[in-house]
Amino acid sequence: MLSTQRMLRLPVAVLALGASVAVVPPTASASDAVSREVAKRINVLRARNGLRPLVLDGRLERAGRSQSAAMMARRSLSHGKPDGRARLTRLCRRMNAKTIGETIGWIRYRNPRKQAAGIVRWWMRSPPHRAALMSPTFKRIGVGRRTGKWGRAKVVWFSADLSG
């Protein structure tokens, strides 16, 4: 017969195992497939340039989604009011990062499979955006997007937040 102490260990061990399976690690967030594809495409380009891949980070993804939603609500393309420094500084502190960066943009709505290719192509053709995304300073990335209207056009706002 098992001792009471030994019998209690088994349920506690099973409960701990079940809890560890149910917990989602911070790097595996509930981001959408298009946002993950954007990060994947950026990492392919970084690898071609001899750079380490950026690691997906749930906090940066939430920040990117929030920024994209704010741009959609304002119907503008900006890092925030007046220039986004306060928001990015807070994000830097929360991330315990030495540096933080952001690339933003919008494209006309297209098939979701083509959205990632479209925004990454747009960013890579823009020297300041390309410099940020290809910077060896950054180690983590989170991409957020929101779809909405700009006038009569259906558009997609993207934000890629980076930390190093």
C-alpha positions as a Markdown table, in Angstrom:
| # | Residue | x | y | z |
|---|---|---|---|---|
| 1 | Met | 0.0 | 0.0 | 0.0 |
| 2 | Leu | 1.3 | 3.5 | -0.9 |
| 3 | Ser | 1.9 | 6.0 | 1.9 |
| 4 | Thr | -0.4 | 9.1 | 2.0 |
| 5 | Gln | 2.5 | 11.3 | 1.3 |
| 6 | Arg | 3.4 | 9.3 | -1.9 |
| 7 | Met | -0.2 | 9.2 | -3.0 |
| 8 | Leu | -0.4 | 13.0 | -2.8 |
| 9 | Arg | 2.7 | 13.5 | -4.9 |
| 10 | Leu | 1.3 | 11.9 | -8.0 |
| 11 | Pro | -1.8 | 14.2 | -8.3 |
| 12 | Val | 0.4 | 17.2 | -7.6 |
| 13 | Ala | 2.9 | 16.1 | -10.3 |
| 14 | Val | 0.1 | 15.5 | -12.8 |
| 15 | Leu | -1.5 | 18.9 | -12.0 |
| 16 | Ala | 1.9 | 20.6 | -12.4 |
| 17 | Leu | 2.4 | 18.8 | -15.8 |
| 18 | Gly | -1.1 | 19.8 | -16.9 |
| 19 | Ala | -0.5 | 23.4 | -15.9 |
| 20 | Ser | 2.8 | 23.5 | -17.8 |
| 21 | Val | 1.1 | 22.3 | -21.0 |
| 22 | Ala | -1.7 | 24.8 | -20.6 |
| 23 | Val | 0.6 | 27.8 | -20.2 |
| 24 | Val | 1.6 | 29.5 | -23.4 |
| 25 | Pro | 5.1 | 30.8 | -23.4 |
| 26 | Pro | 5.6 | 34.5 | -24.0 |
| 27 | Thr | 7.2 | 34.0 | -27.4 |
| 28 | Ala | 4.2 | 31.9 | -28.7 |
| 29 | Ser | 1.4 | 34.4 | -28.6 |
| 30 | Ala | -1.9 | 34.4 | -30.3 |
| 31 | Ser | -0.7 | 36.5 | -33.2 |
| 32 | Asp | -2.4 | 36.0 | -36.6 |
| 33 | Ala | -0.9 | 34.0 | -39.4 |
| 34 | Val | -0.2 | 37.1 | -41.6 |
| 35 | Ser | 1.7 | 38.8 | -38.8 |
| 36 | Arg | 3.8 | 35.7 | -38.2 |
| 37 | Glu | 4.5 | 35.5 | -42.0 |
| 38 | Val | 5.7 | 39.1 | -41.9 |
| 39 | Ala | 8.2 | 38.2 | -39.2 |
| 40 | Lys | 9.2 | 35.0 | -41.1 |
| 41 | Arg | 9.9 | 37.0 | -44.3 |
| 42 | Ile | 11.9 | 39.6 | -42.4 |
| 43 | Asn | 14.0 | 36.8 | -40.9 |
| 44 | Val | 14.6 | 35.2 | -44.3 |
| 45 | Leu | 16.0 | 38.6 | -45.5 |
| 46 | Arg | 18.1 | 39.0 | -42.3 |
| 47 | Ala | 19.6 | 35.5 | -42.8 |
| 48 | Arg | 20.5 | 36.5 | -46.4 |
| 49 | Asn | 22.4 | 39.4 | -44.9 |
| 50 | Gly | 24.2 | 37.4 | -42.4 |
| 51 | Leu | 22.1 | 38.5 | -39.4 |
| 52 | Arg | 20.5 | 36.5 | -36.6 |
| 53 | Pro | 16.8 | 35.9 | -36.8 |
| 54 | Leu | 14.5 | 38.0 | -34.7 |
| 55 | Val | 12.6 | 36.1 | -32.0 |
| 56 | Leu | 8.8 | 36.6 | -31.8 |
| 57 | Asp | 7.8 | 38.3 | -28.6 |
| 58 | Gly | 4.2 | 38.4 | -27.3 |
| 59 | Arg | 4.7 | 41.8 | -25.6 |
| 60 | Leu | 5.9 | 43.4 | -28.8 |
| 61 | Glu | 3.1 | 41.8 | -30.8 |
| 62 | Arg | 0.6 | 43.3 | -28.4 |
| 63 | Ala | 2.3 | 46.7 | -28.8 |
| 64 | Gly | 2.2 | 46.3 | -32.6 |
| 65 | Arg | -1.5 | 45.4 | -32.6 |
| 66 | Ser | -2.2 | 48.3 | -30.3 |
| 67 | Gln | -0.3 | 50.8 | -32.5 |
| 68 | Ser | -1.9 | 49.5 | -35.7 |
| 69 | Ala | -5.4 | 49.9 | -34.1 |
| 70 | Ala | -4.5 | 53.4 | -33.0 |
| 71 | Met | -3.4 | 54.3 | -36.5 |
| 72 | Met | -6.6 | 52.8 | -37.9 |
| 73 | Ala | -8.7 | 54.7 | -35.4 |
| 74 | Arg | -6.9 | 58.0 | -36.3 |
| 75 | Arg | -6.9 | 57.2 | -40.0 |
| 76 | Ser | -3.2 | 58.3 | -40.0 |
| 77 | Leu | 0.2 | 56.8 | -40.3 |
| 78 | Ser | 2.3 | 58.0 | -37.3 |
| 79 | His | 4.2 | 56.6 | -34.4 |
| 80 | Gly | 1.8 | 58.4 | -32.0 |
| 81 | Lys | 1.3 | 61.8 | -30.5 |
| 82 | Pro | 3.4 | 63.9 | -31.0 |
| 83 | Asp | 6.1 | 61.6 | -32.3 |
| 84 | Gly | 5.6 | 58.3 | -30.4 |
| 85 | Arg | 8.6 | 58.8 | -28.1 |
| 86 | Ala | 6.6 | 58.5 | -24.8 |
| 87 | Arg | 4.9 | 55.3 | -25.9 |
| 88 | Leu | 8.2 | 53.7 | -27.2 |
| 89 | Thr | 10.0 | 54.8 | -24.1 |
| 90 | Arg | 7.4 | 53.1 | -21.9 |
| 91 | Leu | 7.7 | 50.0 | -24.1 |
| 92 | Cys | 11.5 | 50.0 | -23.8 |
| 93 | Arg | 11.2 | 50.1 | -20.0 |
| 94 | Arg | 8.6 | 47.3 | -19.9 |
| 95 | Met | 10.7 | 45.2 | -22.2 |
| 96 | Asn | 13.8 | 45.9 | -20.1 |
| 97 | Ala | 15.5 | 46.6 | -23.4 |
| 98 | Lys | 18.4 | 48.8 | -24.3 |
| 99 | Thr | 16.8 | 49.9 | -27.5 |
| 100 | Ile | 13.4 | 49.8 | -29.1 |
| 101 | Gly | 12.3 | 50.5 | -32.7 |
| 102 | Glu | 9.2 | 50.5 | -34.8 |
| 103 | Thr | 8.4 | 50.3 | -38.5 |
| 104 | Ile | 4.9 | 51.2 | -39.6 |
| 105 | Gly | 3.1 | 51.2 | -42.9 |
| 106 | Trp | -0.2 | 50.5 | -44.7 |
| 107 | Ile | -1.1 | 48.8 | -47.9 |
| 108 | Arg | -4.3 | 48.5 | -49.8 |
| 109 | Tyr | -6.2 | 45.4 | -48.8 |
| 110 | Arg | -5.4 | 42.3 | -50.7 |
| 111 | Asn | -5.6 | 38.6 | -50.2 |
| 112 | Pro | -4.2 | 37.8 | -46.7 |
| 113 | Arg | -1.6 | 35.5 | -48.3 |
| 114 | Lys | -0.3 | 38.5 | -50.2 |
| 115 | Gln | -0.4 | 41.0 | -47.4 |
| 116 | Ala | 2.9 | 39.9 | -45.7 |
| 117 | Ala | 4.8 | 40.0 | -49.0 |
| 118 | Gly | 3.3 | 43.4 | -49.8 |
| 119 | Ile | 4.3 | 45.1 | -46.6 |
| 120 | Val | 7.7 | 43.5 | -46.3 |
| 121 | Arg | 8.5 | 44.5 | -49.9 |
| 122 | Trp | 7.3 | 48.1 | -49.2 |
| 123 | Trp | 9.5 | 48.3 | -46.0 |
| 124 | Met | 12.5 | 46.9 | -47.8 |
| 125 | Arg | 12.3 | 49.5 | -50.6 |
| 126 | Ser | 12.3 | 52.3 | -47.9 |
| 127 | Pro | 15.9 | 53.0 | -46.7 |
| 128 | Pro | 14.9 | 54.0 | -43.1 |
| 129 | His | 12.5 | 51.0 | -42.7 |
| 130 | Arg | 15.1 | 48.6 | -44.2 |
| 131 | Ala | 17.8 | 49.9 | -41.9 |
| 132 | Ala | 15.6 | 49.3 | -38.8 |
| 133 | Leu | 14.6 | 45.8 | -39.8 |
| 134 | Met | 18.1 | 44.8 | -40.8 |
| 135 | Ser | 19.8 | 46.3 | -37.7 |
| 136 | Pro | 21.9 | 43.8 | -35.8 |
| 137 | Thr | 21.0 | 45.8 | -32.6 |
| 138 | Phe | 17.5 | 44.2 | -32.5 |
| 139 | Lys | 16.9 | 40.7 | -31.2 |
| 140 | Arg | 13.1 | 40.5 | -30.9 |
| 141 | Ile | 10.1 | 41.4 | -33.0 |
| 142 | Gly | 6.3 | 41.6 | -32.7 |
| 143 | Val | 4.1 | 42.4 | -35.7 |
| 144 | Gly | 0.6 | 43.8 | -35.4 |
| 145 | Arg | -2.0 | 44.6 | -38.1 |
| 146 | Arg | -5.5 | 46.0 | -38.4 |
| 147 | Thr | -7.8 | 46.1 | -41.4 |
| 148 | Gly | -10.2 | 49.0 | -41.9 |
| 149 | Lys | -11.2 | 51.8 | -44.2 |
| 150 | Trp | -9.4 | 54.8 | -45.3 |
| 151 | Gly | -11.9 | 56.8 | -47.2 |
| 152 | Arg | -13.5 | 54.3 | -49.6 |
| 153 | Ala | -10.4 | 52.1 | -49.7 |
| 154 | Lys | -10.0 | 49.0 | -47.6 |
| 155 | Val | -6.5 | 49.1 | -46.2 |
| 156 | Val | -4.3 | 47.2 | -43.7 |
| 157 | Trp | -2.2 | 49.0 | -41.1 |
| 158 | Phe | 1.0 | 47.2 | -40.0 |
| 159 | Ser | 3.4 | 47.9 | -37.1 |
| 160 | Ala | 6.6 | 45.9 | -36.4 |
| 161 | Asp | 8.0 | 46.7 | -33.0 |
| 162 | Leu | 11.6 | 45.7 | -32.3 |
| 163 | Ser | 13.7 | 45.5 | -29.2 |
| 164 | Gly | 17.4 | 44.9 | -28.5 |
